[in-house]
C-alpha cells in the first residue's frame, strides 16, 4: 500500500511539473511575441487594410467594443507611421472618452518622433487630455524633447508653466535663467516646481533664488525650497535651513530636517545654537538631526560627561537619552569583546 501511494504521488508530481513547465514556456513565448509586436517596426500596411483601419479610427465610438476597436486601429496606424496617423491622433486627443484620448497620448509617446512630441506639447498647452498623462509621456522621452520644452515656461497658463518647470528637471543645461525668474511667479505651484528643478542646478543665481523661497508665504513652496537648498547649497545653506525648524507647518520642519540630514556632519555648527532656541520644535528638531547624523552617539562614546550631550538630551527628550544609551552600551560591549 505504501509503495502504491508513493508511485501515485510521483506520477502526479511529474504531471504537475510537466504542466507547469509547459505553461511557463507558453507565457514566456507569448510575452516575447507581444513585446516584439510593440517594440519592433510594424510591417507595412496593405492598401485595403489601411483604408479599413482609417475608417475604424475615424469613427466615433458608441459602445465599449467600438472604443477598443478604435484604440486598436489608432495604435496600428501609429506603429505603421501611416500618413493619416497625425490627423487621427490629433482628433483622438480631444475625444470626450478618456480611453480614446489616453490611447492617443500613449501612442504618441511610443512613437517619440518630432511631430509626435510637438503634438503632445500642443495637447498639454490646450489640455486636450489629462496633463499629467501627457507630461508622463514627454518625461519618458527625455532627452529628445529638450529645447522644445522652453516655450512652456513662458505660457500664459500657470499650469503649463508648472509642467514646463517640472519637465525640465532632466535637462540641467537648459532654462536656468527662466527657472530663476519663475521663482517669483505669482502662482505658488509654479514657484514650487521651479525651485525643485533648480535644486539640481548650480550657480549664484539659482542659490539666491532658492534661499529667497525659504521665506515664501506659501508653506509647500518652503518645503520644495528646503529640499533644494540642501542639495544646491550644502553646508552653506545650514544657517538658513535651521530657521525652518521652528516653522508652524510640520511638512516644512520635516523638509528642513531631511535637508540637514543630507548635509551630514557639516550641518553640526548650524544646529548647535538651535538647542537653546526659544521654540520647542526647533530644539527638538535640532537634537533629532544631531542624533540621526551620528553626532549624539559620537559624544556618548567619546565624551559621555559632556555638557553639550546633556544639552542635546534636554532638547531631544528622555527617549532620545534612553535610545542613545542602549546603542552606545552595545557598541561599548562590542569594543571590549574585540579587544579581549
C-alpha positions in Angstrom: 0.0 0.0 0.0 2.8 2.3 0.9 4.6 1.8 -2.4 1.3 2.4 -4.3 0.9 5.8 -2.7 4.5 6.7 -3.5 4.0 5.7 -7.2 0.8 7.7 -7.5 2.5 10.7 -5.8 5.5 10.5 -8.2 3.2 10.3 -11.2 1.1 13.3 -10.0 4.3 15.3 -9.3 5.7 14.5 -12.7 2.5 15.5 -14.5 2.3 18.7 -12.4 5.9 19.6 -13.2 5.4 19.0 -16.9 2.2 21.1 -16.9 4.0 23.9 -15.0 6.9 23.9 -17.4 4.6 24.0 -20.5 2.5 26.8 -19.1 5.6 28.8 -18.2 7.1 28.4 -21.7 3.8 29.4 -23.2 3.6 32.6 -21.1 7.2 33.4 -21.9 6.8 32.9 -25.6 3.6 34.9 -25.6 5.3 37.8 -23.8 8.2 37.8 -26.2 5.9 37.9 -29.2 3.9 40.7 -27.6 7.0 42.8 -26.8 8.3 42.3 -30.3 5.0 43.5 -31.8 5.1 46.6 -29.6 8.8 47.4 -29.9 9.8 46.4 -33.5 8.7 48.4 -36.6 5.4 47.1 -37.8 5.0 45.6 -41.2 3.8 47.9 -43.9 0.0 48.1 -44.2 -1.7 46.9 -47.3 -3.9 49.5 -49.0 -7.1 47.6 -48.2 -6.2 47.1 -44.6 -5.1 50.7 -44.2 -8.4 52.0 -45.5 -10.3 49.7 -43.1 -8.2 50.9 -40.1 -8.5 54.6 -41.1 -12.3 54.2 -41.2 -12.3 52.5 -37.8 -10.0 55.0 -36.2 -12.2 57.9 -37.6 -15.4 56.5 -36.3 -17.0 57.8 -33.0 -17.5 55.0 -30.6 -20.9 54.3 -29.1 -20.1 51.1 -27.4 -17.2 49.7 -25.4 -16.4 47.3 -28.2 -16.3 50.1 -30.7 -14.0 52.1 -28.4 -11.5 49.3 -28.1 -11.6 48.6 -31.9 -10.9 52.3 -32.5 -8.0 52.3 -30.0 -6.5 49.2 -31.7 -6.8 50.9 -35.1 -5.1 54.0 -33.8 -2.2 52.1 -32.4 -1.8 50.0 -35.6 -1.8 53.1 -37.8 0.7 54.9 -35.5 3.1 52.0 -35.3 3.0 51.7 -39.1 3.5 55.5 -39.3 0.6 55.8 -41.7 0.2 59.3 -43.3 -3.3 59.6 -41.7 -1.9 58.9 -38.2 -1.1 62.5 -37.4 -4.7 63.7 -38.3 -6.3 60.8 -36.5 -4.2 61.1 -33.3 -4.8 64.8 -33.1 -8.6 64.3 -33.3 -8.4 61.4 -30.7 -6.6 63.7 -28.2 -9.7 65.8 -27.8 -12.1 62.9 -27.6 -14.6 63.0 -24.7 -13.8 59.3 -24.0 -10.8 59.3 -21.7 -9.9 55.9 -23.1 -9.5 57.2 -26.6 -7.6 60.4 -25.6 -5.4 58.3 -23.3 -4.6 55.8 -26.0 -3.7 58.7 -28.4 -1.3 60.1 -25.7 0.4 56.7 -25.2 0.7 56.1 -29.0 2.4 59.5 -29.4 4.8 58.7 -26.6 5.6 55.3 -28.1 6.4 56.9 -31.4 8.6 59.6 -30.0 9.0 61.4 -33.4 9.5 65.1 -33.5 5.9 65.6 -34.8 4.6 63.4 -32.1 6.4 65.4 -29.4 5.1 68.6 -30.9 1.6 67.2 -30.8 2.0 66.1 -27.2 3.2 69.6 -26.1 0.4 71.3 -28.0 -2.1 69.0 -26.3 -0.5 69.8 -23.0 -0.9 73.5 -23.5 -4.5 73.1 -24.7 -5.4 70.4 -22.2 -6.8 68.1 -24.8 -6.2 65.2 -22.5 -5.2 65.0 -18.8 -2.0 67.0 -18.5 -0.4 64.5 -16.1 -0.7 61.7 -18.6 0.8 63.9 -21.3 3.6 65.0 -19.1 4.4 61.4 -18.2 4.9 60.5 -21.9 7.0 63.6 -22.5 9.1 62.8 -19.4 9.9 59.3 -20.5 11.1 60.6 -23.9 14.0 62.6 -22.3 16.4 63.8 -23.6 14.6 64.1 -27.0 12.2 66.9 -26.2 15.0 69.2 -24.9 14.7 72.8 -26.1 11.1 72.2 -27.2 10.1 72.5 -23.5 11.4 76.0 -23.1 8.3 77.8 -24.6 6.2 76.2 -21.8 8.0 78.4 -19.3 6.5 81.5 -20.9 3.0 80.3 -21.4 0.2 82.5 -20.0 -1.4 79.5 -18.3 0.3 78.8 -14.9 -0.5 75.1 -15.1 1.5 74.9 -18.3 4.4 76.9 -16.7 4.3 74.4 -13.8 4.6 71.4 -16.2 7.4 73.2 -18.1 9.4 73.7 -14.9 8.8 70.2 -13.8 9.7 68.6 -17.1 13.0 70.5 -17.3 14.4 68.6 -14.4 16.4 66.1 -16.5 18.0 69.0 -18.5 20.5 70.8 -16.2 21.9 72.8 -19.2 18.5 74.3 -20.2 16.4 77.1 -18.9 18.4 78.2 -15.9 17.6 81.9 -16.2 14.0 81.3 -16.9 13.6 79.0 -13.9 15.2 81.6 -11.7 12.6 84.1 -12.9 9.8 81.6 -12.3 10.7 81.5 -8.6 9.0 84.9 -8.5 5.9 83.7 -10.4 2.5 84.8 -9.0 1.4 81.1 -8.9 2.8 79.2 -5.9 2.7 75.9 -7.8 5.0 77.3 -10.4 7.4 78.7 -7.8 7.5 75.3 -6.1 8.2 73.5 -9.4 10.9 76.0 -10.4 12.8 75.8 -7.1 12.5 72.0 -7.1 14.2 71.8 -10.6 16.8 74.4 -9.5 17.9 72.0 -6.8 19.8 70.0 -9.3 21.5 73.1 -10.8 24.4 75.3 -9.7 25.3 78.9 -9.7 24.8 82.0 -7.6 21.5 83.0 -9.2 20.0 79.5 -8.5 21.3 79.6 -4.9 19.9 83.1 -4.3 16.5 82.3 -5.7 16.3 79.1 -3.6 17.3 80.9 -0.4 14.6 83.6 -1.0 11.9 81.0 -1.3 12.7 79.6 2.2 10.7 82.6 3.3 7.8 82.2 0.9 4.4 82.8 2.4 3.1 79.5 1.0 4.1 76.5 3.1 4.5 74.0 0.3 6.8 76.3 -1.6 9.0 76.5 1.5 9.0 72.6 1.5 10.4 72.5 -2.0 12.8 75.3 -1.3 14.2 73.5 1.7 14.8 70.3 -0.2 16.5 72.1 -3.0 18.6 74.2 -0.6 20.1 71.1 1.0 21.1 69.7 -2.4 22.2 73.0 -4.0 23.9 74.8 -1.1 25.1 72.1 1.2 26.7 73.4 4.4 26.3 77.0 3.2 22.5 76.5 3.4 22.6 75.2 7.0 22.1 78.6 8.8 19.0 79.3 6.7 17.6 75.8 6.9 17.8 75.6 10.7 15.4 78.6 11.0 12.8 76.4 9.4 12.9 74.0 12.3 10.5 76.4 14.1 8.1 76.7 11.2 4.5 76.4 12.0 4.0 73.7 9.4 5.0 70.1 10.1 5.9 69.4 6.5 8.3 72.4 6.4 10.0 71.3 9.5 10.3 67.8 8.2 11.8 69.0 4.9 14.3 71.1 6.7 15.4 68.2 8.9 15.7 66.0 5.8 17.9 68.6 4.1 20.1 69.0 7.2 20.5 65.2 7.4 21.6 65.2 3.8 24.2 67.8 4.5 25.5 65.5 7.3 28.2 66.4 9.8 28.8 69.7 8.1 25.4 70.9 9.5 26.5 70.5 13.1 27.8 74.1 13.5 24.4 75.4 12.4 22.4 73.0 14.5 24.1 73.6 17.9 22.8 77.1 18.6 19.2 75.8 18.0 19.5 73.6 21.1 18.7 76.6 23.3 16.2 78.2 20.9 13.0 79.6 22.5 10.9 77.3 20.2 10.4 73.7 21.4 10.1 72.5 17.8 13.4 74.0 16.8 15.2 72.5 19.9 13.7 69.0 19.4 14.3 69.1 15.6 18.0 70.1 16.0 18.5 67.3 18.6 16.8 64.8 16.2 19.1 65.7 13.3 22.2 65.6 15.5 21.2 62.1 16.6 20.5 60.9 13.0 23.8 62.1 11.6 25.7 60.2 14.4 26.8 63.2 16.4 25.0 62.1 19.6 26.5 58.6 19.5 29.9 60.1 18.9 29.6 62.3 22.0 28.1 59.5 24.1 31.1 57.2 23.3 33.9 59.7 23.4 32.7 62.3 25.9 29.9 60.8 27.9 30.1 63.6 30.6 30.0 66.4 28.0 27.6 69.3 29.0 26.8 69.5 25.2 25.5 66.0 25.3 23.3 66.8 28.3 22.0 69.8 26.3 21.1 67.6 23.4 19.3 65.2 25.6 17.4 68.0 27.2 16.3 69.2 23.8 15.5 65.8 22.4 13.8 64.3 25.4 14.2 61.3 27.7 13.5 58.8 24.9 16.5 60.1 23.0 18.7 59.6 26.0 17.5 56.1 26.6 17.9 55.1 22.9 21.4 56.5 22.8 22.4 54.7 26.0 21.2 51.4 24.5 23.1 51.9 21.3 26.3 53.1 22.9 26.2 50.4 25.5 26.0 47.8 22.8 28.9 49.4 21.0 31.0 49.6 24.2 30.5 45.9 24.8 31.4 45.1 21.2 34.6 47.1 21.6 35.5 45.1 24.8 34.9 41.8 23.0 37.1 42.8 20.1 39.9 44.0 22.5 39.8 40.8 24.6 
